[in-house]
Amino acid sequence: MTDANLDSTELQAPIRGMSLNYRCYGNPQDPALLLIMGLATQRTAWPDVWINAFVDTGRYVIAYDHRDIGLSTRMDGAPAPNPIKVILRRQLRLGNDLAYGLQDLANDALALLDYLHIESAEVLGISMGGMVAQWLAIIAPARVRRLTLLMTSSGYPLLPTPSWKVLKLFLQAAPSPRINQPQIDSHELAADYLVKLFSLVGSPAFPSDPERRKIWAKAQVQRSIAGIGAARQLAAICNDADRYRQLQRIRAPTQIFHGTADLLVPIAHGRDLAKRIPGAQFTEITGLGHDLPEQLAEYFAKRL
């Protein structure tokens, strides 16, 4: 099988007054598998070997860009508040005027399934995508046949924060194009940021070749730079206060995978999540960080 993402075809789904970029892989007659990506990350971040492995196990794979990222509609002009202010206003019950929340992103996913005439799907969500997947299973239980959650969280407010090394990097604003700045410079800065981030949060037990990581990062930013949409998505996460109270409503068979070396979403989040979803199965993976190692493609394809 050829590499999944080498095909440059870009499809757009007109839904909910927006346009979501998506791609489908495999045989449409096979059971559907919806992949939901994480914060400020494009659908092309799903490794080719993962998509190919899912297709080889008899799944019709759908991957898409969330709104505000990649080649989907950007919420230009909408506010992108500081995440600390969002959390404080939420705790003080002052409310936040945000462009959208995680439930909106879940409804985007649901609308994409409608557009593709898919009655139900297996759903795999990673990080923020796992949070969106949880809402999808709560909002539309009949549409989620099976739920797989990878390195994500219940949103319970007393869980551990990311490591200080990660927080320090996050405090450095990810580069985006600026007026009068050559575009190539902006792309190089953004690619360097991605390399630093995934070098930090990557899996020590499943290392990635540094040169391949650089090539991957350059390809991501050449397709699209995250820009201010990343801040709006982060605000949606910070404002998502009540999801952990709703998780007992999930009825889809659920399995949760989390790595012991995750510096961005510590493994306590995965353990807590498993306790809150009825019947959920939890698997701890030694040495897995917060990335998608190519070495684990077959492992996950067989366990979905």
Buried (B, 14 or more C-beta within 10 A) or exposed (E): EEEBBEEEEEEBBEBBEBBBBBBBBBEEEBBBBBBBBBBBBBBBBBBBBBBBBBBEBEBBBBBBBBBBBBBBBBBEEBEBBEBEEBBEBBEEEEEBEBBBBBBBBBBBBBBBBBBBEBEBBBBBBBBBBBBBBBBBBBBBBEBBBBBBBBBBBBBBEEBEEBBEEBEEBBEEEBBBBEEEEEEEEBBBBBBBBBBBBBBBBBBEBBBBEEEEBBEBBBBBBEBBBBBBBBBBBBBBBBBBBEBBEBBEEBBBBBBBBBBBBBBBBBBBBBBBBBEBBEEBEBBBBEEBBBBBBBEBBBEBBEEB
